[in-house]
């Protein structure tokens, strides 16, 4: 098991919210990754509320979505060569020649689809792999602390 000195990586990222008639509304999101939670990437949106709206995405889902459609249920993601908005010109090819990563999220309170630079996501993921390599995630988990937390909520 790794020591308690656990790092965190964060980045600000420009996204496009896909609106009606495929119009793109620009907004910012904060991405964060902690080795204490090695399977998850957090994406927080500032929406004018006191607290940002936060989604937790599987790191593996984001990595797989750079190459093809990934995810079931509440979060799905897939690459595309260009934006939904014909006025947005895709810049810089990401992984597998895709410039855009599409992320669709749904919850009981609504649903949204976002576009983000595939290259920006790929670069963020590369930073997370430097912190916790693929396949090494379980060595960063403190199972006793996780179990205690779960039982305290019961």
Secondary structure, DSSP 8 states (H G I E B T S, - for coil): ---S---EEEEEEEEEEE-GGG-EEEEEEEEEEEGGGTTEEEEEE--SSSS-EEEEEEHHHHHHHTTS-B--TTEEEEEESS-SSTTS---S--GGG--EEEEEEEETTEEEEEEEEHHHHHHHHHHHHHHS-TT-GGGG--HHHHHHHHHHH-
